Amino acid sequence: MKMKLQEVQDRSNEMLREVVRICEKESIPYYMFYGSLLGTVRHKGMIPWDSDIDIAVPSDCYDRFSEAMERELDEKFWWDYRSERSYPRCFGRVGAVGFDTYYLHVDVYRLIGYSGREHADRRMSEWGHKLIRMRLVKTVNPLEYRGKKRLLVRLLKVLLFPIPLKAIIRAYDRLCRRCPYEKAQIVGTQDGPAWLIEKAWLEPAQKADYEDFSVRIPRDWDKVLKRWYGDYSTPPSGADPELAGKKSVEIREW
């Protein structure tokens, strides 16, 4: 089915509100992250042409966050983390009941510690990315691809057949614990060295307006956004918020 982008954004914001409620109740730290941090600062909400929300939770709090989501989410939502039908990834998503979280979700990234040594951090990030791709190959249906990609996925599935999926997940978990978060000075997700930031930029977190509620953002959000996007204050040329809201997004129901 197709859904207007504005409706997707409204549903995503509703999920975010629920996540914020639970995090505040359970005193679990989180930060608006990536484009969602940019949207919070620049638009006081979601970027008008975006369709999902990104937050990050420190790795030493991630299990507690996961348990809280399982226990306390409103019945309209569900926590999709390492489930049989989850999209192949190594982080969780909050979704709406009845919908595939590939299309409608709040991404909850695992914020892990890095050593602060550029070469070591690059290798660690690259290995994490490889593990994520291995999980993708182990769990994806080759029929979702066409032509040479389908053949490549089938070949890779054969090559990875002897390696259990649980072994890949355990390897990723070990990677996330390699540099204890509480001792790290540099932190980030598995998206590569370009996205690493100083942990000192995060705390104490600030509160910022987001639609009609408030969310947590890094203390030095300006440094974070400049690190990621350079001149972030000006929207890209040709971007039309009103036109974006009228677009339709393909959504898969369950």
N, C-alpha and C positions, 0 to 999 in steps of 0.2 A: 504494500500500500504506500501511497504518497501522503506526506504531511507537510503543511506549510512550515517554513523555517521558523516563523514566529511561534508556532505551536510547539515545535521541538524545543526552542529556547525556553518557553514558559514551563514545559515539563522538566527540563534540565534544572532550571532555577528552583523549582519545587523540590527536586531531589537534593540540591545543594542546601536549601534551607533545613531539610531534615538532617543532613549530615552535620551541619553546624550546630543544630540543637543537641544532638547526641554528644558531639565533641565537647561542647560547653558543659553539659551535664556530667560527663565522665572526666573532665579536665585533661583531654587528649589534645596535644598541640597539632596544628595543621597550618598550612600556608597556601594561599592562592598562588598558583604556579603557572609558568609559561604564558600562553595567550590569555588565560583567565586573570592573571595578575595584571597584565597590560589592560585588559578590558575593565577591571576594577578601577584602576588609576585613571584611565583616559575616558571611559564611558560610564563609570559608576554602575557597571553591570557587564553583561556579556558583550563581546565585540559584535556589532550588528550583523556581520556576515559570517559569524562562527556558529557551530552547531553542537559543541560539547563544552564541558567544563573540566579543568585540570586543577587538582590540588595535590599537595605532597605531605606525607606524614613521615617523621623520622623513623628509621628502621627499628630503633629500640622500643618504639611504641606501636609498631605495626600489628603485632599479634593482638595487643589489647584493643586496638582500633577494630580489627577484624571481628573479635569476639563481641564487641559492643554493637557492631552493625548486625551481626547474626541475631543478637538478643533483642535489640531495641528498635530496629527499623519499623516504621509504619507498615502495615500489611499491604499497602499499595506499591511498596518497593522491595527489592531484594539485593543481597550482597553476592556478587558473582566473582568468586575467588577460587581458582583451581577446581572448579566444578567440571563434571563430565562434558557439559555442553558449553562451557565458557570459551570465548575466543582465545586462541592460543597466545598467552602473554604471561609475564611473571609479576604482574601487579593486579590489584582488584578493581572492580567497577561496581558502582551502585547503579542499579537499573530499575526500570518500571516493570511491574508484574505484567506478563503477557507480551513483552517485547524483547527481542534479541538485544543484548548489550553491545553488540557491534555497532548498532545504529543509534541507540539512545542510552546515554550514560553520563556518569561523572567519573572520570579517571582518577584513581587514587594512587599516585606514584609512591614508590618506596624510596625515601631519601636516605642515602647511605654515605658512610664516611670514606674519604680518600686520603692517601698518604701525604699529599702535598708535593710529591716528587713527580715532575711532569712526565718523564718517561714511564715510570711505574704506573701512574694514573692512566696514561694512554693505553697501556697494555691491559690494565684491569678493565677499563671501559670497553675495549675491543673484545675481550673474552666474554664479558657480560652480554654484549650484543650477539656474539656467536651462540651463546647458550639460549638466548631468546629465539634466535632463528632455528636452532635445533628443535626447540619445543614446538615452534610453528610447524616444522616439517612433520614431526611426530603426530600432530593432532589434526592437521588440516586435511580436507578432502581434496584430492587432486582434481576432481571434477569442477572445482571452483575456478580452475585455470584453463587456459586454452593453448593449443599448439605446443611449441617447444617448452613453455613453462610447465605444462602438465606433465610432459615427459621427464623434465628435470626433477619435479617434485616426486614423481614415482620412483625415479632412480635414487634420490636422496633418502626416501623412505626405506628402500631396500638396504642401503648402506647403514642407516641408523637403526635398523631393526634389532640388532643385538643389544642396543643400549636402552634400558628401561626408561620410561618417561620420568619415573620417580628419581632416578639417578641424576637426570638433567636438573630437576628441581632442587635436589639436595646440593648439587654443585653450585647452583645459583645462590642458594641460601648461604653456603660457605663463603662465596664471593662477597655477599653483602655484609658478612661478619668479619671479613679480613682486616679491616681498619675500623675498630670500634667507634661508633658514632659519637659517643660522649667524649672521646679523646681527640677526635678529628678536628682539624682547622679548616679543611676543604671538604665540601659535601656536594652531592648531586645525585642524579638518577643514573640510568644506564645509557643515556643518549649521547655520550661522547664528551671529550675534554672541553669543547666550546661552551658547554652548559654548566660547567662546574663553577661554584661560587664560594666565597668565604662564609664559614658558619657564623662568624661574628656579625654578618649582615642580617641575620634572621631574628635574633632575640635582643631585647624584648620586643615581641611582635606588636604591631600597631593594629588598631581597628579602623576599618574603612567602610564607607557606605557602599552598599551593593543592592541595587533596586530599592526595596523597602525594608531591608534588614542590614546587618553589618557582618563583616567577615574579617579574618585575620590575614594580614599581609606582612612581609618582612620589614624589620625596622628600617633598614636602608634600601627600601624598594627602588629608589632612583638608581643606586649603584647596580642592583640586580638587573634592572631593565636595560640600562646602558650596556652592561656586559653582554646581554643576550641580543639586543635589537639595535644598539647604537642610538640614533635619533628616533625615539619611540613616540614622541609627542604628537607627530603629524600623521594622520591616517594616510594610507597609500593613495596616490592620485587615481581618480576614477571611481573610488569607493562610494557607493550611494546607499546609506543605511535604509532609506525607505524602500528602495528597489530590492535590497537584499531580503527584507522581511517578507516579501511577496513570493520569493522563490519556494519551490517544493523540494523536499528531501525524501529519498526512498527509505522506508522503514520496514523492517521485517518483524512480523508478529509470530508468537509461538502458540 
